[in-house]
């Protein structure tokens, strides 16, 4: 399954490395990534692929915990739900 990951927080060294390392540990493949810094705030959007759909809850809780340790907000959403929410 594909999912959208968003990361937002005060910019600091190691955010991209921390998130991408954790995704690797969880066997999640990064398909696409975009990141920028806006007025001192780091923002990153990723499209990822999770091999086993049943692993989604574990990936979600793991990323939320990582966000707390990095002091950023990390959210993940099933791509199909994300697309349905953003259709007119």
C-alpha positions as CSV (number, residue, x, y, z in Angstrom):
1,X,0.0,0.0,0.0
2,X,1.1,3.6,-0.6
3,X,0.9,6.3,2.0
4,X,1.6,10.0,2.5
5,X,4.0,11.0,5.3
6,X,4.2,14.7,6.4
7,X,6.8,16.1,8.8
8,X,6.6,19.6,10.2
9,X,8.7,21.3,12.9
10,X,11.4,23.7,13.8
11,X,14.3,23.2,11.5
12,X,17.3,21.3,12.9
13,X,20.0,18.9,11.7
14,X,19.0,15.2,11.4
15,X,15.3,15.3,10.6
16,X,15.6,13.8,7.1
17,X,18.2,11.3,8.3
18,X,16.1,10.3,11.3
19,X,12.8,9.8,9.4
20,X,14.4,8.0,6.4
21,X,16.4,5.7,8.7
22,X,13.3,4.8,10.7
23,X,11.4,4.0,7.5
24,X,14.3,1.8,6.4
25,X,14.1,-0.1,9.7
26,X,10.4,-0.6,9.2
27,X,10.9,-1.9,5.6
28,X,9.1,1.1,4.1
29,X,10.2,2.3,0.7
30,X,10.4,6.0,-0.1
31,X,8.9,6.6,-3.5
32,X,9.0,10.4,-3.7
33,X,10.2,13.1,-1.3
34,X,9.9,16.9,-1.2
35,X,11.3,19.1,1.6
36,X,11.7,22.8,2.2
37,X,12.4,25.3,5.0
38,X,9.9,28.1,5.4
39,X,10.9,30.9,7.8
40,X,12.8,28.5,10.0
41,X,10.3,25.7,9.9
42,X,11.1,22.4,8.2
43,X,8.4,20.7,6.1
44,X,8.7,17.4,4.3
45,X,6.2,15.4,2.3
46,X,6.9,11.8,1.2
47,X,5.1,9.2,-0.8
48,X,6.0,5.8,0.7
49,X,5.2,2.2,0.0
50,X,4.5,-0.3,2.8
51,X,4.8,-3.9,1.6
52,X,2.4,-5.4,4.2
53,X,-0.8,-3.4,4.7
54,X,-1.2,-4.9,8.2
55,X,2.0,-3.2,9.2
56,X,0.5,0.2,8.8
57,X,-0.5,0.7,12.5
58,X,3.0,-0.3,13.6
59,X,4.6,2.2,11.1
60,X,2.2,4.9,12.2
61,X,2.9,4.5,16.0
62,X,6.6,4.2,15.3
63,X,6.7,7.5,13.3
64,X,4.6,9.3,15.9
65,X,7.1,8.2,18.6
66,X,10.0,9.3,16.4
67,X,8.3,12.7,15.9
68,X,8.2,13.2,19.7
69,X,11.9,12.4,20.0
70,X,12.8,14.7,17.1
71,X,10.4,17.4,18.3
72,X,8.5,17.5,15.0
73,X,5.0,16.4,14.0
74,X,5.0,13.3,11.8
75,X,1.7,12.1,10.3
76,X,1.0,9.2,7.9
77,X,-2.1,8.5,5.9
78,X,-3.2,5.9,3.5
79,X,-2.8,7.4,0.0
80,X,-6.3,6.3,-1.1
81,X,-7.8,8.1,1.9
82,X,-5.7,11.2,1.3
83,X,-6.8,11.4,-2.3
84,X,-10.5,10.9,-1.4
85,X,-10.2,13.8,1.1
86,X,-8.7,16.1,-1.5
87,X,-11.1,15.5,-4.4
88,X,-13.6,18.2,-5.3
